[in-house]
Amino acid sequence: MSDDQKRLADALEELKDHNFMKIHESPIKFIYYNLLRGLAIGLGSVVGATLLVSILVAILAQIEFIPILGNYAHQVIEIIEKLDKKG
């Protein structure tokens, strides 16, 4: 066996022992890993969107002196308050 082939075989053995590959060998671990990954992505998206909308509404609420933006910001705030009272 040549030196390159031996190094390649050693690299493949190291890769086989890697945790990521061990997860993919077991279907239960694979499903569990992907479930947790999906939950983390979903939670991060919701938290990020909530922060972004909150900041945007706070900024728009300060711009009441501009008639069009002020009316729009007021409508957005009313909608959010209605939804907050329902939920």
Biopython code that builds the backbone (N, CA, C, O; Angstrom):
import numpy as np
from Bio.PDB.StructureBuilder import StructureBuilder

atoms = [
    (1, "MET", "N", (0.850, -1.171, 0.000)),
    (1, "MET", "CA", (0.000, 0.000, 0.000)),
    (1, "MET", "C", (0.895, 1.234, 0.000)),
    (1, "MET", "O", (1.863, 1.314, 0.757)),
    (2, "SER", "N", (0.561, 2.189, -0.855)),
    (2, "SER", "CA", (1.382, 3.390, -0.949)),
    (2, "SER", "C", (1.109, 4.300, 0.250)),
    (2, "SER", "O", (0.147, 4.119, 0.996)),
    (3, "ASP", "N", (1.986, 5.273, 0.399)),
    (3, "ASP", "CA", (1.885, 6.206, 1.519)),
    (3, "ASP", "C", (0.592, 7.029, 1.445)),
    (3, "ASP", "O", (-0.042, 7.281, 2.469)),
    (4, "ASP", "N", (0.204, 7.443, 0.239)),
    (4, "ASP", "CA", (-1.030, 8.221, 0.064)),
    (4, "ASP", "C", (-2.261, 7.396, 0.437)),
    (4, "ASP", "O", (-3.192, 7.903, 1.063)),
    (5, "GLN", "N", (-2.255, 6.127, 0.047)),
    (5, "GLN", "CA", (-3.390, 5.269, 0.368)),
    (5, "GLN", "C", (-3.495, 5.045, 1.879)),
    (5, "GLN", "O", (-4.590, 5.010, 2.440)),
    (6, "LYS", "N", (-2.340, 4.897, 2.521)),
    (6, "LYS", "CA", (-2.339, 4.696, 3.976)),
    (6, "LYS", "C", (-2.869, 5.936, 4.688)),
    (6, "LYS", "O", (-3.651, 5.824, 5.633)),
    (7, "ARG", "N", (-2.448, 7.120, 4.240)),
    (7, "ARG", "CA", (-2.943, 8.357, 4.856)),
    (7, "ARG", "C", (-4.449, 8.514, 4.637)),
    (7, "ARG", "O", (-5.170, 8.967, 5.526)),
    (8, "LEU", "N", (-4.911, 8.137, 3.451)),
    (8, "LEU", "CA", (-6.340, 8.214, 3.160)),
    (8, "LEU", "C", (-7.125, 7.239, 4.041)),
    (8, "LEU", "O", (-8.186, 7.583, 4.562)),
    (9, "ALA", "N", (-6.607, 6.039, 4.204)),
    (9, "ALA", "CA", (-7.271, 5.048, 5.059)),
    (9, "ALA", "C", (-7.311, 5.525, 6.508)),
    (9, "ALA", "O", (-8.322, 5.354, 7.190)),
    (10, "ASP", "N", (-6.217, 6.121, 6.982)),
    (10, "ASP", "CA", (-6.189, 6.652, 8.347)),
    (10, "ASP", "C", (-7.194, 7.795, 8.517)),
    (10, "ASP", "O", (-7.874, 7.883, 9.540)),
    (11, "ALA", "N", (-7.281, 8.660, 7.517)),
    (11, "ALA", "CA", (-8.228, 9.783, 7.578)),
    (11, "ALA", "C", (-9.664, 9.278, 7.601)),
    (11, "ALA", "O", (-10.504, 9.827, 8.314)),
    (12, "LEU", "N", (-9.952, 8.238, 6.828)),
    (12, "LEU", "CA", (-11.299, 7.670, 6.822)),
    (12, "LEU", "C", (-11.638, 7.016, 8.159)),
    (12, "LEU", "O", (-12.779, 7.091, 8.614)),
    (13, "GLU", "N", (-10.665, 6.382, 8.782)),
    (13, "GLU", "CA", (-10.889, 5.788, 10.100)),
    (13, "GLU", "C", (-11.182, 6.870, 11.136)),
    (13, "GLU", "O", (-12.060, 6.699, 11.982)),
    (14, "GLU", "N", (-10.446, 7.989, 11.070)),
    (14, "GLU", "CA", (-10.704, 9.095, 11.991)),
    (14, "GLU", "C", (-12.102, 9.662, 11.765)),
    (14, "GLU", "O", (-12.813, 9.981, 12.719)),
    (15, "LEU", "N", (-12.488, 9.784, 10.505)),
    (15, "LEU", "CA", (-13.803, 10.318, 10.175)),
    (15, "LEU", "C", (-14.906, 9.392, 10.680)),
    (15, "LEU", "O", (-15.952, 9.852, 11.138)),
    (16, "LYS", "N", (-14.669, 8.109, 10.593)),
    (16, "LYS", "CA", (-15.655, 7.124, 11.048)),
    (16, "LYS", "C", (-15.888, 7.242, 12.552)),
    (16, "LYS", "O", (-16.998, 7.005, 13.028)),
    (17, "ASP", "N", (-14.850, 7.607, 13.298)),
    (17, "ASP", "CA", (-14.955, 7.729, 14.750)),
    (17, "ASP", "C", (-15.506, 9.083, 15.190)),
    (17, "ASP", "O", (-15.732, 9.297, 16.381)),
    (18, "HIS", "N", (-15.723, 9.986, 14.260)),
    (18, "HIS", "CA", (-16.223, 11.320, 14.593)),
    (18, "HIS", "C", (-17.672, 11.234, 15.084)),
    (18, "HIS", "O", (-18.441, 10.403, 14.602)),
    (19, "ASN", "N", (-18.044, 12.090, 16.042)),
    (19, "ASN", "CA", (-19.397, 12.060, 16.628)),
    (19, "ASN", "C", (-20.483, 12.274, 15.589)),
    (19, "ASN", "O", (-21.540, 11.648, 15.662)),
    (20, "PHE", "N", (-20.237, 13.145, 14.628)),
    (20, "PHE", "CA", (-21.236, 13.425, 13.597)),
    (20, "PHE", "C", (-21.573, 12.160, 12.821)),
    (20, "PHE", "O", (-22.737, 11.927, 12.497)),
    (21, "MET", "N", (-20.584, 11.351, 12.522)),
    (21, "MET", "CA", (-20.824, 10.105, 11.790)),
    (21, "MET", "C", (-21.538, 9.079, 12.680)),
    (21, "MET", "O", (-22.343, 8.284, 12.195)),
    (22, "LYS", "N", (-21.239, 9.105, 13.973)),
    (22, "LYS", "CA", (-21.905, 8.179, 14.889)),
    (22, "LYS", "C", (-23.394, 8.494, 14.988)),
    (22, "LYS", "O", (-24.215, 7.587, 15.125)),
    (23, "ILE", "N", (-23.744, 9.780, 14.918)),
    (23, "ILE", "CA", (-25.156, 10.174, 14.957)),
    (23, "ILE", "C", (-25.883, 9.607, 13.746)),
    (23, "ILE", "O", (-27.016, 9.141, 13.865)),
    (24, "HIS", "N", (-25.245, 9.643, 12.589)),
    (24, "HIS", "CA", (-25.895, 9.199, 11.360)),
    (24, "HIS", "C", (-25.996, 7.677, 11.255)),
    (24, "HIS", "O", (-26.752, 7.165, 10.430)),
    (25, "GLU", "N", (-25.251, 6.960, 12.075)),
    (25, "GLU", "CA", (-25.324, 5.500, 12.037)),
    (25, "GLU", "C", (-26.580, 4.989, 12.737)),
    (25, "GLU", "O", (-27.096, 3.930, 12.379)),
    (26, "SER", "N", (-27.074, 5.718, 13.718)),
    (26, "SER", "CA", (-28.258, 5.293, 14.469)),
    (26, "SER", "C", (-29.457, 6.140, 14.049)),
    (26, "SER", "O", (-29.423, 7.363, 14.189)),
    (27, "PRO", "N", (-30.517, 5.513, 13.538)),
    (27, "PRO", "CA", (-31.692, 6.290, 13.111)),
    (27, "PRO", "C", (-32.340, 7.082, 14.251)),
    (27, "PRO", "O", (-32.842, 8.184, 14.031)),
    (28, "ILE", "N", (-32.331, 6.529, 15.458)),
    (28, "ILE", "CA", (-32.949, 7.222, 16.592)),
    (28, "ILE", "C", (-32.142, 8.470, 16.940)),
    (28, "ILE", "O", (-32.717, 9.532, 17.179)),
    (29, "LYS", "N", (-30.822, 8.350, 16.971)),
    (29, "LYS", "CA", (-29.982, 9.512, 17.253)),
    (29, "LYS", "C", (-30.131, 10.558, 16.156)),
    (29, "LYS", "O", (-30.142, 11.759, 16.429)),
    (30, "PHE", "N", (-30.243, 10.102, 14.929)),
    (30, "PHE", "CA", (-30.388, 11.011, 13.790)),
    (30, "PHE", "C", (-31.699, 11.797, 13.892)),
    (30, "PHE", "O", (-31.711, 13.011, 13.690)),
    (31, "ILE", "N", (-32.796, 11.110, 14.204)),
    (31, "ILE", "CA", (-34.100, 11.774, 14.344)),
    (31, "ILE", "C", (-34.071, 12.746, 15.523)),
    (31, "ILE", "O", (-34.561, 13.869, 15.407)),
    (32, "TYR", "N", (-33.507, 12.331, 16.645)),
    (32, "TYR", "CA", (-33.418, 13.180, 17.830)),
    (32, "TYR", "C", (-32.589, 14.433, 17.541)),
    (32, "TYR", "O", (-32.975, 15.541, 17.916)),
    (33, "TYR", "N", (-31.460, 14.251, 16.879)),
    (33, "TYR", "CA", (-30.581, 15.373, 16.533)),
    (33, "TYR", "C", (-31.313, 16.363, 15.629)),
    (33, "TYR", "O", (-31.246, 17.572, 15.854)),
    (34, "ASN", "N", (-32.004, 15.867, 14.620)),
    (34, "ASN", "CA", (-32.709, 16.753, 13.698)),
    (34, "ASN", "C", (-33.918, 17.415, 14.360)),
    (34, "ASN", "O", (-34.248, 18.554, 14.030)),
    (35, "LEU", "N", (-34.575, 16.729, 15.280)),
    (35, "LEU", "CA", (-35.686, 17.330, 16.017)),
    (35, "LEU", "C", (-35.191, 18.512, 16.853)),
    (35, "LEU", "O", (-35.781, 19.592, 16.821)),
    (36, "LEU", "N", (-34.117, 18.303, 17.590)),
    (36, "LEU", "CA", (-33.564, 19.389, 18.396)),
    (36, "LEU", "C", (-33.082, 20.541, 17.525)),
    (36, "LEU", "O", (-33.260, 21.708, 17.873)),
    (37, "ARG", "N", (-32.480, 20.213, 16.407)),
    (37, "ARG", "CA", (-32.002, 21.240, 15.477)),
    (37, "ARG", "C", (-33.176, 22.062, 14.943)),
    (37, "ARG", "O", (-33.095, 23.288, 14.876)),
    (38, "GLY", "N", (-34.254, 21.397, 14.567)),
    (38, "GLY", "CA", (-35.434, 22.093, 14.059)),
    (38, "GLY", "C", (-36.082, 22.975, 15.113)),
    (38, "GLY", "O", (-36.512, 24.090, 14.817)),
    (39, "LEU", "N", (-36.152, 22.474, 16.350)),
    (39, "LEU", "CA", (-36.710, 23.281, 17.434)),
    (39, "LEU", "C", (-35.867, 24.523, 17.691)),
    (39, "LEU", "O", (-36.406, 25.606, 17.920)),
    (40, "ALA", "N", (-34.560, 24.372, 17.654)),
    (40, "ALA", "CA", (-33.675, 25.517, 17.881)),
    (40, "ALA", "C", (-33.817, 26.550, 16.771)),
    (40, "ALA", "O", (-33.845, 27.750, 17.044)),
    (41, "ILE", "N", (-33.905, 26.104, 15.539)),
    (41, "ILE", "CA", (-34.066, 27.031, 14.418)),
    (41, "ILE", "C", (-35.407, 27.751, 14.520)),
    (41, "ILE", "O", (-35.477, 28.964, 14.322)),
    (42, "GLY", "N", (-36.464, 27.014, 14.825)),
    (42, "GLY", "CA", (-37.789, 27.626, 14.954)),
    (42, "GLY", "C", (-37.850, 28.635, 16.086)),
    (42, "GLY", "O", (-38.388, 29.729, 15.918)),
    (43, "LEU", "N", (-37.304, 28.276, 17.234)),
    (43, "LEU", "CA", (-37.308, 29.178, 18.380)),
    (43, "LEU", "C", (-36.486, 30.427, 18.085)),
    (43, "LEU", "O", (-36.896, 31.537, 18.424)),
    (44, "GLY", "N", (-35.344, 30.252, 17.461)),
    (44, "GLY", "CA", (-34.513, 31.399, 17.107)),
    (44, "GLY", "C", (-35.205, 32.327, 16.132)),
    (44, "GLY", "O", (-35.088, 33.547, 16.243)),
    (45, "SER", "N", (-35.922, 31.763, 15.181)),
    (45, "SER", "CA", (-36.654, 32.582, 14.207)),
    (45, "SER", "C", (-37.757, 33.386, 14.886)),
    (45, "SER", "O", (-37.937, 34.567, 14.591)),
    (46, "VAL", "N", (-38.487, 32.757, 15.786)),
    (46, "VAL", "CA", (-39.584, 33.448, 16.477)),
    (46, "VAL", "C", (-39.041, 34.560, 17.368)),
    (46, "VAL", "O", (-39.567, 35.673, 17.360)),
    (47, "VAL", "N", (-38.007, 34.270, 18.127)),
    (47, "VAL", "CA", (-37.431, 35.286, 19.012)),
    (47, "VAL", "C", (-36.862, 36.441, 18.192)),
    (47, "VAL", "O", (-37.063, 37.606, 18.537)),
    (48, "GLY", "N", (-36.157, 36.127, 17.116)),
    (48, "GLY", "CA", (-35.596, 37.173, 16.268)),
    (48, "GLY", "C", (-36.664, 38.044, 15.635)),
    (48, "GLY", "O", (-36.531, 39.267, 15.612)),
    (49, "ALA", "N", (-37.715, 37.434, 15.124)),
    (49, "ALA", "CA", (-38.800, 38.205, 14.503)),
    (49, "ALA", "C", (-39.512, 39.066, 15.539)),
    (49, "ALA", "O", (-39.884, 40.203, 15.251)),
    (50, "THR", "N", (-39.702, 38.535, 16.737)),
    (50, "THR", "CA", (-40.351, 39.305, 17.798)),
    (50, "THR", "C", (-39.536, 40.538, 18.153)),
    (50, "THR", "O", (-40.084, 41.633, 18.287)),
    (51, "LEU", "N", (-38.241, 40.365, 18.303)),
    (51, "LEU", "CA", (-37.383, 41.509, 18.613)),
    (51, "LEU", "C", (-37.389, 42.531, 17.488)),
    (51, "LEU", "O", (-37.463, 43.734, 17.736)),
    (52, "LEU", "N", (-37.313, 42.061, 16.267)),
    (52, "LEU", "CA", (-37.293, 42.968, 15.119)),
    (52, "LEU", "C", (-38.585, 43.767, 15.019)),
    (52, "LEU", "O", (-38.544, 44.979, 14.805)),
    (53, "VAL", "N", (-39.720, 43.114, 15.168)),
    (53, "VAL", "CA", (-41.012, 43.815, 15.092)),
    (53, "VAL", "C", (-41.158, 44.784, 16.264)),
    (53, "VAL", "O", (-41.668, 45.890, 16.082)),
    (54, "SER", "N", (-40.723, 44.396, 17.451)),
    (54, "SER", "CA", (-40.816, 45.283, 18.611)),
    (54, "SER", "C", (-39.995, 46.549, 18.410)),
    (54, "SER", "O", (-40.457, 47.651, 18.706)),
    (55, "ILE", "N", (-38.792, 46.390, 17.913)),
    (55, "ILE", "CA", (-37.935, 47.549, 17.653)),
    (55, "ILE", "C", (-38.537, 48.425, 16.568)),
    (55, "ILE", "O", (-38.529, 49.651, 16.682)),
    (56, "LEU", "N", (-39.054, 47.811, 15.526)),
    (56, "LEU", "CA", (-39.669, 48.567, 14.432)),
    (56, "LEU", "C", (-40.885, 49.351, 14.922)),
    (56, "LEU", "O", (-41.053, 50.513, 14.555)),
    (57, "VAL", "N", (-41.723, 48.741, 15.735)),
    (57, "VAL", "CA", (-42.904, 49.432, 16.268)),
    (57, "VAL", "C", (-42.480, 50.572, 17.188)),
    (57, "VAL", "O", (-43.077, 51.648, 17.154)),
    (58, "ALA", "N", (-41.460, 50.349, 18.007)),
    (58, "ALA", "CA", (-40.989, 51.410, 18.899)),
    (58, "ALA", "C", (-40.461, 52.598, 18.100)),
    (58, "ALA", "O", (-40.708, 53.749, 18.460)),
    (59, "ILE", "N", (-39.744, 52.326, 17.029)),
    (59, "ILE", "CA", (-39.228, 53.403, 16.178)),
    (59, "ILE", "C", (-40.373, 54.119, 15.481)),
    (59, "ILE", "O", (-40.392, 55.348, 15.421)),
    (60, "LEU", "N", (-41.322, 53.365, 14.956)),
    (60, "LEU", "CA", (-42.456, 53.983, 14.261)),
    (60, "LEU", "C", (-43.329, 54.800, 15.211)),
    (60, "LEU", "O", (-43.925, 55.796, 14.802)),
    (61, "ALA", "N", (-43.408, 54.392, 16.457)),
    (61, "ALA", "CA", (-44.220, 55.132, 17.421)),
    (61, "ALA", "C", (-43.632, 56.516, 17.687)),
    (61, "ALA", "O", (-44.360, 57.439, 18.054)),
    (62, "GLN", "N", (-42.329, 56.665, 17.506)),
    (62, "GLN", "CA", (-41.672, 57.950, 17.729)),
    (62, "GLN", "C", (-41.820, 58.892, 16.543)),
    (62, "GLN", "O", (-41.483, 60.071, 16.652)),
    (63, "ILE", "N", (-42.313, 58.402, 15.421)),
    (63, "ILE", "CA", (-42.383, 59.196, 14.191)),
    (63, "ILE", "C", (-43.815, 59.672, 13.958)),
    (63, "ILE", "O", (-44.269, 59.701, 12.814)),
    (64, "GLU", "N", (-44.518, 60.035, 14.991)),
    (64, "GLU", "CA", (-45.907, 60.455, 14.831)),
    (64, "GLU", "C", (-46.035, 61.815, 14.162)),
    (64, "GLU", "O", (-47.110, 62.144, 13.661)),
    (65, "PHE", "N", (-44.991, 62.603, 14.138)),
    (65, "PHE", "CA", (-45.082, 63.928, 13.532)),
    (65, "PHE", "C", (-45.126, 63.866, 12.007)),
    (65, "PHE", "O", (-45.492, 64.855, 11.372)),
    (66, "ILE", "N", (-44.772, 62.753, 11.411)),
    (66, "ILE", "CA", (-44.911, 62.579, 9.967)),
    (66, "ILE", "C", (-46.283, 61.945, 9.753)),
    (66, "ILE", "O", (-46.502, 60.815, 10.192)),
    (67, "PRO", "N", (-47.215, 62.638, 9.090)),
    (67, "PRO", "CA", (-48.613, 62.186, 9.048)),
    (67, "PRO", "C", (-48.812, 60.753, 8.558)),
    (67, "PRO", "O", (-49.505, 59.979, 9.217)),
    (68, "ILE", "N", (-48.236, 60.386, 7.442)),
    (68, "ILE", "CA", (-48.482, 59.056, 6.879)),
    (68, "ILE", "C", (-47.886, 57.973, 7.771)),
    (68, "ILE", "O", (-48.560, 56.999, 8.109)),
    (69, "LEU", "N", (-46.631, 58.144, 8.150)),
    (69, "LEU", "CA", (-45.986, 57.141, 9.001)),
    (69, "LEU", "C", (-46.615, 57.114, 10.388)),
    (69, "LEU", "O", (-46.736, 56.052, 10.999)),
    (70, "GLY", "N", (-47.013, 58.273, 10.881)),
    (70, "GLY", "CA", (-47.641, 58.328, 12.201)),
    (70, "GLY", "C", (-48.944, 57.558, 12.233)),
    (70, "GLY", "O", (-49.200, 56.810, 13.177)),
    (71, "ASN", "N", (-49.779, 57.731, 11.206)),
    (71, "ASN", "CA", (-51.047, 56.995, 11.144)),
    (71, "ASN", "C", (-50.805, 55.495, 11.017)),
    (71, "ASN", "O", (-51.473, 54.690, 11.666)),
    (72, "TYR", "N", (-49.851, 55.135, 10.181)),
    (72, "TYR", "CA", (-49.534, 53.717, 9.985)),
    (72, "TYR", "C", (-49.012, 53.114, 11.289)),
    (72, "TYR", "O", (-49.411, 52.014, 11.672)),
    (73, "ALA", "N", (-48.124, 53.832, 11.966)),
    (73, "ALA", "CA", (-47.576, 53.335, 13.229)),
    (73, "ALA", "C", (-48.688, 53.185, 14.261)),
    (73, "ALA", "O", (-48.706, 52.222, 15.028)),
    (74, "HIS", "N", (-49.611, 54.137, 14.278)),
    (74, "HIS", "CA", (-50.731, 54.066, 15.220)),
    (74, "HIS", "C", (-51.599, 52.834, 14.942)),
    (74, "HIS", "O", (-52.038, 52.162, 15.875)),
    (75, "GLN", "N", (-51.844, 52.541, 13.675)),
    (75, "GLN", "CA", (-52.632, 51.357, 13.314)),
    (75, "GLN", "C", (-51.918, 50.074, 13.728)),
    (75, "GLN", "O", (-52.538, 49.144, 14.244)),
    (76, "VAL", "N", (-50.606, 50.036, 13.495)),
    (76, "VAL", "CA", (-49.821, 48.848, 13.872)),
    (76, "VAL", "C", (-49.877, 48.645, 15.382)),
    (76, "VAL", "O", (-50.044, 47.521, 15.855)),
    (77, "ILE", "N", (-49.738, 49.725, 16.131)),
    (77, "ILE", "CA", (-49.776, 49.625, 17.594)),
    (77, "ILE", "C", (-51.151, 49.151, 18.063)),
    (77, "ILE", "O", (-51.241, 48.330, 18.975)),
    (78, "GLU", "N", (-52.216, 49.657, 17.453)),
    (78, "GLU", "CA", (-53.565, 49.215, 17.826)),
    (78, "GLU", "C", (-53.766, 47.730, 17.546)),
    (78, "GLU", "O", (-54.347, 47.013, 18.362)),
    (79, "ILE", "N", (-53.287, 47.271, 16.400)),
    (79, "ILE", "CA", (-53.415, 45.847, 16.055)),
    (79, "ILE", "C", (-52.662, 44.985, 17.060)),
    (79, "ILE", "O", (-53.168, 43.956, 17.508)),
    (80, "ILE", "N", (-51.462, 45.405, 17.406)),
    (80, "ILE", "CA", (-50.655, 44.635, 18.359)),
    (80, "ILE", "C", (-51.331, 44.615, 19.728)),
    (80, "ILE", "O", (-51.342, 43.584, 20.401)),
    (81, "GLU", "N", (-51.888, 45.740, 20.138)),
    (81, "GLU", "CA", (-52.573, 45.781, 21.432)),
    (81, "GLU", "C", (-53.816, 44.889, 21.433)),
    (81, "GLU", "O", (-54.101, 44.230, 22.433)),
    (82, "LYS", "N", (-54.561, 44.865, 20.314)),
    (82, "LYS", "CA", (-55.724, 43.981, 20.218)),
    (82, "LYS", "C", (-55.305, 42.517, 20.334)),
    (82, "LYS", "O", (-55.924, 41.735, 21.057)),
    (83, "LEU", "N", (-54.246, 42.161, 19.612)),
    (83, "LEU", "CA", (-53.764, 40.777, 19.651)),
    (83, "LEU", "C", (-53.235, 40.421, 21.034)),
    (83, "LEU", "O", (-53.383, 39.287, 21.490)),
    (84, "ASP", "N", (-52.618, 41.396, 21.698)),
    (84, "ASP", "CA", (-52.083, 41.156, 23.032)),
    (84, "ASP", "C", (-53.212, 40.899, 24.029)),
    (84, "ASP", "O", (-53.068, 40.073, 24.931)),
    (85, "LYS", "N", (-54.332, 41.601, 23.870)),
    (85, "LYS", "CA", (-55.466, 41.403, 24.774)),
    (85, "LYS", "C", (-56.133, 40.050, 24.547)),
    (85, "LYS", "O", (-56.633, 39.437, 25.490)),
    (86, "LYS", "N", (-56.141, 39.580, 23.289)),
    (86, "LYS", "CA", (-56.739, 38.274, 22.977)),
    (86, "LYS", "C", (-55.896, 37.136, 23.527)),
    (86, "LYS", "O", (-56.427, 36.168, 24.071)),
    (87, "GLY", "N", (-54.586, 37.253, 23.385)),
    (87, "GLY", "CA", (-53.705, 36.136, 23.704)),
    (87, "GLY", "C", (-53.219, 36.193, 25.076)),
    (87, "GLY", "O", (-52.462, 35.318, 25.499)),
]
sb = StructureBuilder()
sb.init_structure("model")
sb.init_model(0)
sb.init_chain("A")
sb.init_seg("    ")
for serial, (resi, resn, name, xyz) in enumerate(atoms, 1):
    if name == "N":
        sb.init_residue(resn, " ", resi, " ")
    sb.init_atom(name, np.array(xyz, "f"), 0.0, 1.0, " ", f" {name:<3s}", serial, name[0])
structure = sb.get_structure()
